[in-house]
Amino acid sequence: MDQLDVGSRRGLPGIAYPERFLRALTEELSADFHGIFAAETIERYVLESYAALLRTSVVKGHLVTRVTRFAKDRLHALAEAKGAIPQDRPSVLFVCVQNAGRSQMAAAITAERSGGRVLVRSAGSMPAASLNPAVVSSMAEIGLDLTEEFPKPLTDDVVRAADVVVTMGCGDACPIYPGKHYEDWQLDDPEHASSDSARRVRDEITAHVDRLLEQLGAAPGAMQPR
């Protein structure tokens, strides 16, 4: 891909941006969010998302796909927060430090056990380069595939879009907004954990998730209007 150091006016100084890809992505997202966001907003989100993931990306071949997903989801969250996109289901954000274990587990389990009745996101206050292999393996054991997931940095837009914010050991990193429900789940960090430890954390998260879904009226077999 062509490289362009766009400097501090459009992005962060010292970063060589892949101009062709980012221009194409900006055009694609401008079409997706036509009438919602100005082109300048789309471009800024694309550049910021690329710079954020570049910091932790180890396999650069995955960067294009991940930036596309990350930028699109952030813009979708911003549109939800502004009321520009109607949302007929509760939204839950899971936040841990690295977004490599606990929050990824919680997001996948919530999405599966709610049957899609909850919109789920996850993020990390200090995202790692990749997911914990023991976590990926323990989730595969219960039929949940995390191989396409990746750590994402915590951004203001996803917090603003959430109805419920669940933190897991990230302290004061998550901004507080009125009108949102906050919970802190006390869970061991599975980083460097054995397979048995990862399974234990997974099962603890499942119990927490089931209680949360009951509160939201989104447990299996239940559906209440938001």
N, C-alpha and C positions, 0 to 999 in steps of 0.2 A: 504494500500500500504506500501511496505517496505520503511523505512525512512533511509536516509544516509546524514549525515552532511559532504558534500564534501569539506568544508573549502575554503580557498581563492584561491587555485590552479585552481579549476574548476568553482566555483561559489562564492557567497558572504559568508563570514564567519558568523557563527551563524545561518544559515538557514538550516533546515532539508529538504533535497530534496527527493521527492518520486522516488527513483532510477529506479524501474521497469518501471513506466510510462514514465519517461524522456528518458530512454534508448530506449524504444519502439518507442517513438515519433521521436527521433533522427534517428533511423533506417528508419522509414517511410519517413521522409523528405529527408534523404540522397538518397533514391530511387527516390523521386520526383524530386530532383535537381541534379541528377547524371550528372557529366560532367560539372556542373556549379560551385558548391561550394565544397570545401574539407570537409571531415567529421568533422574536428576541428571547422570549421566555423559554421556548422550546430549545433554542440553540444553547442557552445558558445551562439548562438541565442536562442536555446531552454532553456538553463539555465537562461539567462538574462530575457527572456520573462516570465518564471515562477516566478522569483524573483520579477519582476516588478508588476505582477498582484497579487501576494501574499500579497503585502503591502496594497492593497485596497479591497481585497476580503472579503466579509462578509459571503456569503454562499459558503463554501468550496466545496460543491457538484458540483458547476458549474465550478470549477477551471480547471479541466481536459479539458473540451470542450473549454473553453476560451483560455487557453494556446495554445492548438492546433491551433485554428483559428488565434491567435495573432502571433505566431511564423511563421506560414505558410505565412501569409500576409506580415510580415516584410521581409522574405526571397524573396518573390515574388517581393516586392518593390525594394529590393537591386539588384535583377537580372534585373529588368527593368532599373534601374539607370545605370547599367553597360552595358546595351545593349545586355545582354545575352538572354532576352526574348523579341521578337518583340511586339511592342505596336502600334496598328492601331487606337487608339482613345485617345483623350485628357484625362489627369489625373488631378483631382482636389482634393486638401487636404483642409479640413475645420478644423480650430484650434480655440478652445476657452479655457477657464481656466480649467473647470472641465470635459469637454466632456460628460456632463450630460444633456445638453439642446440644446443650439443654434447650435453647430456644428453637433450634431446628427440629429437635424431637417433638417439642410441644406443638409447633406449627403443623407438622405432618400428622400427628395423632389427632389434633383438633379437626383438621380438614377431613380426615377419614371418618372419625367417629360422629361428626356432625352431618355427614352426607352432603357436604357443600352448603349447609344452612348457615355457616359462619364464614365470613371473609377473613382470611388469615394472612398475616405477614410476620416476618421475624427480622431482627437486626442485632448488631453488636456494637458496644461502645468502643471497642478496640478490636475490630475484626481480624481474624486469623487469615492465613493464606489458603487454607483448605479445611474441609470437615474432618473431624476425628474419625479415623478408620474403624475404631471399636464402636463408635456410635452408628456409623453407616451399617456395619455388620449386624448390630443388635436390632436395628430397625428392619433390616432385610428379613430377619427371623420371623417377624410378625407381618410380613408382606408389604412393607412400605419401602419404596425405593428412593434413596436420597442421593444417588450417584450424579444426578444433574443439578443438585443444589450447590450453592456456594455462599460463603460468608459475605454479608452486606453491611456497610456502615450505617449507623443510626442517623437518620435525617429528620429534620423538623416536620416535613410533609407527612410522613407515615404516622408520626405521633398525632398530628392534628386530625388525621382521618380516622383514628381509632376510637371506638367506643370504650374499649377495655384495654388497658396497658398492663401486661404482666412482666415484672422484672425478676431476674434471677441472678443476684449477686453483682449487679452493675452499679450499685450505690446511687449517687445523685446524678448520674450521667443523663438520665432521661428527663426532658423538660416536663413541667407540670402545667396542665391546662385545666381550667375549671370545667365542670360538667362531664368529666371522664371518670371512669371507675379504675382505680389503681389497685393492684395486688402485688405482693412480693412473695414468691415461692422460695422457701428455704430448701435448696437442693445442693448436693455435692457436685462440684465441677468434675465431669468425667474426663477431663484432659489427662492423658497418660494413664487412664484407668484400664484395668483388666476387663476382659469380656464380661465377667460376672458382675463387676461394678457398673459397667455400662447398662447391663440388663436391669440391675436394681434401680438405677436412676430412671431408666425408661418406664419401669412399672410404677414408680412413684409419680412420675409425670402423668401417666395415664389416669391414675386416681385423681390427681388435681384437675385434669381436663374434664373428667366425667362430672365432677362437682361444678365446674364452671359452666359446662353445657346445660346442666340442670338449672342453674341460675338464669341462663340466657333463654331458656325454653327451647333449646336446640339439641337436646339429647336425642339419641336414636328413638324414633317413634313419636317424638314430640315436635310440634311446630306452632309457635305463637307469633302473632303479628309483632313487628318491631315497634 
